Amino acid sequence: MFERTTSLAGCLDAGGRDGAEGGRRLRIGEVRGTSLVQVGTWTEVHAACAAALARVCGCDPPASPRVATDRDAHRLYRIAPDQWWIATHDEALPATLEREIGAAGGAVTVLSDARVRLAIDGVAAKALLSRLVPLDLRDAAFPVGAFAQTGVHHAPALLDRIGAARYDLYVLTTYAVSTWEWTLDQALPFGYDVVVTAAADRSRPMNSTTRDSR
Amino acid sequence: MSRGPQRLAHGGRIDRDRPIRCDFEGRPLEGFAGDTLASAMLASGIAIVGRSFKYHRPRGLFAAGVEEPNALVTVGEGGRTTPNLPATTLELRAGLRARRQNGWPSVTIDLGAMNGWLAPLLSAGFYYKTFMGPRRGSWMTYEPFIRRAAGLGRAVHERDPDRYHARHAFTDVLVIGAGPAGLAAALAAAAAGAEVLLVEQDPALGGALLAAPVTGPLEHWRAQLEAAVRATPTIEVLTRTTAIGVYDGRTVALLERHDHAAPDPERGAARETVVTLRARAIVHATGAFERPLLFADNDRPGVMLASAARTYLNRYAVAPGRRALVATCTDAGWLTALDLAAAGTAVTIVEQRDEVAPPLADAARGAGIEMHTGATVARALGARAVAGALVEPLAGGRGRRIDCDLLCVSGGWSPALHLTSHTGRKPRYHPELDAFLPGDWAAGDFGAGALVGAYSPPAAYASGLAAGRAAAAFSGHARAGRTPPAPADVDEPTTFATALAPPRHGRGRTFVDLQNDVTLKDVALAHAEGYGAVEHLKRYTTLGMGTDQGKTSNVNAIAMLASLDRRGIGETGTTTFRPPYTPVSVGALAARNLGRHFRPIRRSPLERWHLANGATMIEAGPWLRPWFYAWAGADVGSAYLEEMRLVRGGVGICDVSSLGKIDVQGPDAAEFLNRVYVNGFAKLAVGRARYGVMLNDDASVLDDGTTARFSERRYFMTTTTAQAGEVMSWLEFLLQTAWPELRVHVVSVTDAWAGMSVAGPRAREALERALPGVDVSNEALPHMGVREVALDGIPLRVLRLSFSGELAYELYVPANHGIALWEHLLDRGAPLGIKPYGLEALASLRIEKGHVAGLELDHRNTLDDLGLGKLAAHDKSYVGRALRARPALQAEDRWSLVGLECLDAGARLRGGSILFAAGDAIAGHGRGYVTSVTFSTVLGRTIALGLYQGGLRHRGEEIVCAFPLKDETVRARIVSPVFVDPEGTRLHV
């Protein structure tokens, strides 16, 4: 009865565009089906909370605020000294975490509907991102696996490099349409296809719905 | 093909196989690939390139680069029009449309030249002295005419159809300038293992080497250096890219120009791109500008920098004249003379020095050049162009006329230290070089080449190598690497500076600043009138302003000022150089931040429904919210009243997703909220909500809202739309700094939940139909009761709260299910007549109820000002409590909240109206102002909330609401701010 509708519904039908030099060097789209959970803890129970996270997710939560860790369906980001994000396509994860961590061990907040996950893939991904975020995206500074909390066109975002030419952006739901339109406008010189993927397909390249990329 | 009467048959760096034709003032102008508009104009015999700023004197090409003061042209048509571009920096390309500026009816025949006759009246400060009266403000009358008469091009109002981009970039070592020093620095830094970005404003690499003969050893060396740079994969080269500003932290603004590629905006190509570059280290290799010599009528077309003449000759294969006189005090002038002579030009050298290096003299003699040493030019001769020069011995004696149609001037070099000055580092004068150099260097900044006084190519190269290595090391790269050596046969004379002889006095005007028509006499006048400081001189005379920012005039002006003050040049100092280094189009600064991208728009999860169902949207801060709906009326004036009646009489539904929503969790959450809010939250029961107010440290009201308790350790806070971000930051700040011991986490969940308010006497019926399994009776869910339920497996939060004063519920559902729930409520409530209502009605309903909102919560009002003082607990501490007791905040005459009833039927009471007591003079700031105003459908009259001195102590008094901008006054009576249901009975049914 209660249909789920993402903020970008209606934005993804416009199709792609050829770039200034012809061709389409990017695939841009929404990754659907991601559950996003924020876990926060406190100093005295930090270790226990981290252990619970590791137990549930199958990998230690990252110590670095710049590199994500992942295992199977789960990808963990340390977003503050005592806070993590877990992106997953396991819809049961929030409940599992609440149960395992317990109210005394930390705070679990579901943010699945608070963010829209965008994917940018292709040979021009880095060039496009240089127009979106003020980050050093050179391989040495931002290797595969790195992430950063940043801003896209004045709205906060988390950028995650999950492949050599594949980046995911988590943007605020209420700014998603604006960020999407901004992203496509900036992508026009490179040409792009619009694609939609499921979170469970994260490990695979994004499927192009139209032409092949250059 | 010659492509112009002054084009040489051979030589140059132009591509004679690629002829180009562009449009110059409606006529074809021909040239070759590699030409600039200026070189094509010169080749075609166009001597007058513009009219001067003030006196409309004819002007010719003076320089060959960004320092050009005269040849400003307007390029493009319609929205693409760009004025004030130096023709010397415009690459010739097919499709280019250009025209000269500041002449009427034409630059060739310009009636504005009559200004020259008025010159005695138009001295420095003329405008300031003349156009100040007769009345105060008269300047505003004159200003448009003065600006129209001034000599710069005009921008247009049409929309520019081109695209402009902005991007970020990072590098280990940025090298600015690709002359011999810059090329060396790039190679050295790359050899040390650094990633290098080499930027060059010119289309070609080589800097000053590009002015050397194309068949000589310097060109051979330049080509070798370029090849080495191009072959180094860790060097990225950006030509046609100007470093326009240097900022803290080695952040550099670059401007990339793409006009040469005929960018198609429809396909996303940009005309220009601004790059925000962060570099770990910077090598400044920006070179130097040649300084002119000063003499009477030194602005005649045909007077040209010697380096420019050499550039036109060797780079563009254009003979700048047939009979040249080179006036110089440096060896550089001799190089130009020798090259001109080699190209067949008859040349005379007038050298201020008594002696020059024997090899130079021998070479000149061998080239048949007539030489006069110990002499200078006293005056240029000719009217519309140079026809000769009056040459006088410096030691005294009679001068003599020497005929020429090209008068090259070379008065030393001024390093281009603008960029190094942008971060506030002052230049320092070096008398041995007769030049200002960068005074000191920030960590990570390095200099090379002519910028640091290494003028000759080998010296520049050596300094570039050293700077490149140092920059690489600073950026963390110190690998031993090889760089090509400088060849032995590329040396040029190294005496590039000498003391400049003072200008001769006599007939004619001596221009210090060609672009702004500032003469020596103007400088002297400014000095005499007390504007002796260099910064004052600039403002008083406009010297150094304009598009060239005094690149050829600054040092000469400073020298003159110093001599008038009998001070040293170094003591006099320079003006402050600020970004941009060269002019930047407004389009490039705006980039894509225009139209719908001017700023991001925040959208409700329900927006698509609103747009599809007749909502007219309105901006509310960053949000786009439904203002009113078509079902209620065609315009807001009628629609919001209908929507208000719906809520007061039936049931309506309103999108409140924009309210701030904060998840507050933790063992100490209750204590935390108890400290944040003025009223008690420690004992708020699970399943209940409470209205709360929080203060800033200074006791002004920060925000109000409702917080619900869903479990022992979890709360759901709502804030006003306007203060959501601020409250979130405030809570984080308190937890991290004031109370780090509290085990609480706060997370913004504004985006996570769609919110909707179902309001009106029949609201409960609507919910009973929509949520059949949920008991929403008054007993199960009383006013301020909350429930968490699941609807079709979807979590749903039901809070019985009211903003309108009617029976009302706020429902929150995960954002992606918002539209589904909204439609479900409308569907099930349809038999009750439920319809959506918008922001205008929402805001009006709350005015009737006397609720304060953003217009009253402006961080200046206290709890008591807003009538909320009774909320504050006496038995606990809370933020703002201490300062709340300040006498000034407890004064009885503070402006505080009142209700206002309009007494003039049909009159319009406006928000922002200033309030006066009856009998007060309508002047000044009054006794308060109207914060919110609406028409009350319940009372049938206009009502308002306002802040009034003394507040409700004046209840019942008649006052005057004045709106001076419209010259309106309206009578009103002070009443309680709660216009509807003051007992609150409707809330508790």
Interface residues (C-beta under 8 A of the other chain):
Chain A: M1 F2 E3 R4 T5 T6 S7 A9 G10 R17 D18 G19 A20 Q38 G40 W42 Q83 A103 A104 G106 A107 V108 T109 V110 L111 S112 D113 A114 R115 A127 S130 R131 V133 P134 L135 D136 L137 R138 A141 H153 H154 A155 L172 T173 T174 Y175 A176 V177 S178 T179 E181 W182 D185 Q186 A187 L188 P189 F190 G191
Chain B: H165 A166 R167 H168 A169 F170 E195 P263 D264 R267 G268 A269 A270 T276 R278 R592 R596 H597 R599 P600 I601 R602 R603 S604 P605 E607 R608 W623 S657 D663 Q665 G666 P667 S711 E712 R713 R743 H745 V747 S748 V749 T750 D751 A752 W753 L791 D792 G793 I794 P814 A815 N816 H817 G818 I819 A820 L821 H824
